[in-house]
Amino acid sequence: MSFESQGDLDARLDRLLAAYRDACPPPGLSPGFTTGIWVKIEERRRFTLAFRRLAQGLVTAAVALTLLMASYVASPWFQSSPVYSATYLDVLSEESVPQHPALLEIAHPAGGDYEAF
């Protein structure tokens, strides 16, 4: 490339950039320019922040519920009956005499005869 052709390219580039400047005027800078940019940024981030707050709240509630259920299961105060801590033989030995009258007749017949099957 010769020196003249380089100068020609520079002149064409200068004309192109001048046409671009004329076609796209620079944005007017005002005192509220920075504030306007931050407002636009915050509008875009609003959904993300709301979703993050919701997710954090749900995680906190899940942890609290998990700890509450774990303390309920682990605490000895909330065991409803000793049936689950007794063996089958312990329960049978405690209920040696039936409480219902029909069962009392079956367990102890009137004649006193116990037949072997």
LOBA-92322 format. One line per 2 residues: number of its first residue (from 0); for each residue z, x, y of N, C-alpha, C. Coordinates in nm, 3 decimals. Layout:
% residues N
NUM = Z,X,Y,Z,X,Y,Z,X,Y  ...
% end
This chain:
% residues 117
0 = 0.000,0.083,-0.116,0.000,0.000,0.000,0.000,0.089,0.124  -0.081,0.053,0.215,-0.090,0.133,0.337,0.008,0.080,0.440
2 = 0.024,0.158,0.547,0.120,0.123,0.652,0.076,-0.003,0.726  -0.056,-0.021,0.746,-0.104,-0.139,0.817,-0.078,-0.266,0.736
4 = -0.097,-0.259,0.607,-0.075,-0.379,0.526,0.075,-0.415,0.522  0.160,-0.314,0.528,0.304,-0.340,0.532,0.341,-0.411,0.662
6 = 0.282,-0.370,0.772,0.306,-0.435,0.900,0.255,-0.579,0.900  0.141,-0.598,0.832,0.087,-0.733,0.819,0.182,-0.823,0.741
8 = 0.240,-0.771,0.634,0.336,-0.848,0.553,0.460,-0.881,0.635  0.506,-0.787,0.716,0.623,-0.813,0.799,0.597,-0.923,0.901
10 = 0.476,-0.921,0.957,0.441,-1.024,1.055,0.432,-1.161,0.989  0.376,-1.167,0.870,0.368,-1.295,0.797,0.507,-1.346,0.761
12 = 0.594,-1.254,0.721,0.731,-1.293,0.687,0.804,-1.344,0.812  0.784,-1.279,0.924,0.846,-1.324,1.049,0.799,-1.464,1.087
14 = 0.667,-1.490,1.070,0.614,-1.623,1.102,0.671,-1.729,1.006  0.684,-1.692,0.880,0.739,-1.786,0.780,0.884,-1.820,0.812
16 = 0.963,-1.719,0.846,1.104,-1.743,0.878,1.118,-1.823,1.007  1.027,-1.801,1.103,1.030,-1.878,1.228,0.997,-2.024,1.201
18 = 0.900,-2.048,1.114,0.864,-2.186,1.078,0.980,-2.254,1.006  1.050,-2.179,0.923,1.166,-2.234,0.852,1.277,-2.269,0.951
20 = 1.304,-2.181,1.046,1.406,-2.208,1.150,1.372,-2.332,1.230  1.245,-2.351,1.259,1.204,-2.470,1.335,1.216,-2.597,1.251
22 = 1.186,-2.587,1.123,1.190,-2.705,1.036,1.334,-2.746,1.003  1.422,-2.650,0.991,1.562,-2.678,0.955,1.654,-2.628,1.065
24 = 1.690,-2.714,1.156,1.779,-2.667,1.263,1.918,-2.636,1.207  1.987,-2.541,1.264,2.121,-2.507,1.212,2.217,-2.623,1.237
26 = 2.312,-2.640,1.147,2.408,-2.749,1.166,2.494,-2.721,1.288  2.522,-2.826,1.360,2.604,-2.809,1.480,2.748,-2.783,1.443
28 = 2.803,-2.678,1.493,2.943,-2.646,1.466,3.029,-2.716,1.569  3.125,-2.788,1.519,3.214,-2.862,1.608,3.358,-2.820,1.577
30 = 3.453,-2.863,1.659,3.594,-2.827,1.631,3.645,-2.885,1.499  3.587,-2.995,1.452,3.633,-3.055,1.327,3.553,-3.013,1.206
32 = 3.477,-2.904,1.217,3.391,-2.861,1.107,3.473,-2.825,0.983  3.574,-2.742,1.000,3.656,-2.699,0.887,3.733,-2.817,0.828
34 = 3.784,-2.903,0.914,3.856,-3.021,0.866,3.763,-3.111,0.785  3.642,-3.127,0.830,3.544,-3.208,0.757,3.514,-3.152,0.620
36 = 3.505,-3.021,0.612,3.480,-2.958,0.482,3.597,-2.983,0.388  3.719,-2.967,0.439,3.837,-2.990,0.355,3.849,-3.135,0.311
38 = 3.811,-3.228,0.395,3.813,-3.370,0.357,3.717,-3.393,0.240  3.600,-3.335,0.246,3.502,-3.350,0.138,3.554,-3.288,0.008
40 = 3.615,-3.172,0.021,3.670,-3.105,-0.098,3.781,-3.189,-0.160  3.870,-3.241,-0.078,3.981,-3.321,-0.129,3.932,-3.451,-0.193
42 = 3.827,-3.512,-0.142,3.772,-3.633,-0.203,3.720,-3.604,-0.343  3.663,-3.488,-0.361,3.612,-3.452,-0.494,3.726,-3.420,-0.590
44 = 3.835,-3.367,-0.539,3.947,-3.327,-0.625,4.043,-3.441,-0.652  4.030,-3.551,-0.581,4.126,-3.661,-0.593,4.132,-3.716,-0.736
46 = 4.017,-3.739,-0.798,4.014,-3.793,-0.934,4.079,-3.696,-1.031  4.048,-3.568,-1.017,4.105,-3.468,-1.107,4.256,-3.463,-1.093
48 = 4.306,-3.468,-0.972,4.450,-3.464,-0.952,4.518,-3.590,-1.006  4.456,-3.706,-0.989,4.514,-3.830,-1.042,4.517,-3.827,-1.194
50 = 4.411,-3.778,-1.254,4.407,-3.768,-1.400,4.511,-3.668,-1.451  4.529,-3.558,-1.379,4.628,-3.459,-1.419,4.769,-3.517,-1.410
52 = 4.798,-3.592,-1.304,4.930,-3.654,-1.291,4.955,-3.754,-1.402  4.855,-3.833,-1.436,4.869,-3.930,-1.544,4.894,-3.858,-1.677
54 = 4.820,-3.754,-1.704,4.838,-3.679,-1.829,4.975,-3.615,-1.835  5.022,-3.557,-1.725,5.155,-3.497,-1.724,5.264,-3.602,-1.745
56 = 5.247,-3.719,-1.687,5.344,-3.827,-1.706,5.349,-3.874,-1.850  5.232,-3.887,-1.913,5.228,-3.929,-2.053,5.288,-3.824,-2.145
58 = 5.263,-3.698,-2.117,5.321,-3.592,-2.200,5.473,-3.591,-2.184  5.522,-3.608,-2.063,5.666,-3.612,-2.040,5.729,-3.730,-2.113
60 = 5.666,-3.846,-2.107,5.718,-3.963,-2.177,5.718,-3.943,-2.328  5.613,-3.879,-2.381,5.606,-3.854,-2.524,5.715,-3.757,-2.569
62 = 5.741,-3.655,-2.490,5.848,-3.560,-2.524,5.984,-3.628,-2.519  6.005,-3.711,-2.418,6.133,-3.781,-2.407,6.152,-3.877,-2.524
64 = 6.048,-3.949,-2.562,6.058,-4.042,-2.674,6.080,-3.967,-2.805  6.015,-3.854,-2.821,6.035,-3.773,-2.942,6.178,-3.723,-2.952
66 = 6.233,-3.674,-2.842,6.372,-3.628,-2.844,6.469,-3.743,-2.870  6.441,-3.859,-2.815,6.526,-3.976,-2.838,6.523,-4.017,-2.985
68 = 6.405,-4.021,-3.043,6.396,-4.059,-3.185,6.459,-3.954,-3.275  6.443,-3.827,-3.241,6.505,-3.721,-3.322,6.657,-3.728,-3.315
70 = 6.711,-3.756,-3.197,6.857,-3.767,-3.188,6.907,-3.891,-3.261  6.829,-3.998,-3.262,6.868,-4.120,-3.335,6.872,-4.093,-3.485
72 = 6.772,-4.023,-3.536,6.765,-3.996,-3.678,6.873,-3.896,-3.720  6.901,-3.798,-3.636,6.995,-3.692,-3.672,7.141,-3.730,-3.652
74 = 7.169,-3.830,-3.571,7.310,-3.862,-3.541,7.371,-3.944,-3.654  7.497,-3.915,-3.690,7.564,-3.989,-3.797,7.615,-4.126,-3.750
76 = 7.618,-4.154,-3.621,7.673,-4.280,-3.572,7.583,-4.398,-3.601  7.456,-4.376,-3.618,7.363,-4.486,-3.633,7.326,-4.516,-3.777
78 = 7.399,-4.464,-3.873,7.370,-4.497,-4.011,7.425,-4.635,-4.040  7.336,-4.724,-4.081,7.371,-4.865,-4.087,7.464,-4.901,-4.203
80 = 7.445,-4.845,-4.319,7.532,-4.880,-4.430,7.543,-4.763,-4.527  7.652,-4.760,-4.603,7.668,-4.650,-4.699,7.582,-4.666,-4.824
82 = 7.501,-4.769,-4.831,7.418,-4.792,-4.948,7.325,-4.674,-4.972  7.275,-4.617,-4.865,7.180,-4.509,-4.881,7.246,-4.376,-4.916
84 = 7.376,-4.366,-4.894,7.444,-4.241,-4.928,7.514,-4.250,-5.063  7.517,-4.367,-5.124,7.583,-4.385,-5.253,7.479,-4.382,-5.365
86 = 7.525,-4.342,-5.484,7.435,-4.343,-5.599,7.435,-4.482,-5.661  7.348,-4.503,-5.753,7.336,-4.633,-5.819,7.464,-4.663,-5.897
88 = 7.520,-4.565,-5.963,7.643,-4.586,-6.040,7.763,-4.616,-5.950  7.767,-4.554,-5.831,7.875,-4.585,-5.737,7.870,-4.730,-5.692
90 = 7.753,-4.779,-5.666,7.737,-4.918,-5.623,7.775,-5.012,-5.736  7.734,-4.982,-5.859,7.769,-5.068,-5.972,7.919,-5.068,-5.999
92 = 7.985,-4.955,-5.984,8.129,-4.950,-6.010,8.208,-5.026,-5.904  8.158,-5.031,-5.782,8.225,-5.106,-5.677,8.209,-5.256,-5.696
94 = 8.098,-5.298,-5.754,8.073,-5.440,-5.777,8.087,-5.472,-5.924  8.201,-5.449,-5.981,8.220,-5.475,-6.124,8.231,-5.625,-6.153
96 = 8.284,-5.703,-6.059,8.295,-5.847,-6.077,8.194,-5.916,-5.986  8.105,-5.998,-6.042,8.008,-6.068,-5.958,8.078,-6.168,-5.866
98 = 8.026,-6.187,-5.748,8.088,-6.275,-5.650,8.036,-6.419,-5.660  7.918,-6.439,-5.708,7.859,-6.572,-5.715,7.910,-6.644,-5.841
100 = 7.947,-6.775,-5.833,8.004,-6.846,-5.950,7.908,-6.850,-6.069  7.779,-6.864,-6.047,7.685,-6.868,-6.159,7.681,-6.734,-6.230
102 = 7.688,-6.628,-6.155,7.688,-6.494,-6.216,7.821,-6.467,-6.286  7.928,-6.528,-6.237,8.059,-6.510,-6.299,8.061,-6.571,-6.438
104 = 7.995,-6.685,-6.457,7.988,-6.749,-6.590,7.903,-6.666,-6.684  7.797,-6.605,-6.632,7.713,-6.522,-6.719,7.789,-6.397,-6.761
106 = 7.862,-6.339,-6.670,7.935,-6.217,-6.702,8.053,-6.243,-6.794  8.119,-6.357,-6.775,8.236,-6.392,-6.857,8.216,-6.534,-6.909
108 = 8.155,-6.550,-7.024,8.131,-6.687,-7.076,8.264,-6.756,-7.109  8.260,-6.890,-7.108,8.381,-6.970,-7.129,8.438,-6.951,-7.268
110 = 8.355,-6.937,-7.367,8.402,-6.923,-7.504,8.461,-6.787,-7.533  8.429,-6.690,-7.455,8.481,-6.556,-7.476,8.406,-6.477,-7.580
112 = 8.302,-6.535,-7.638,8.226,-6.464,-7.740,8.113,-6.387,-7.675  8.110,-6.262,-7.705,8.002,-6.178,-7.656,7.913,-6.146,-7.774
114 = 7.793,-6.195,-7.768,7.701,-6.170,-7.879,7.621,-6.044,-7.851  7.600,-5.971,-7.953,7.517,-5.853,-7.942,7.374,-5.893,-7.967
116 = 7.291,-5.853,-7.888,7.150,-5.889,-7.903,7.080,-5.791,-7.990
% end
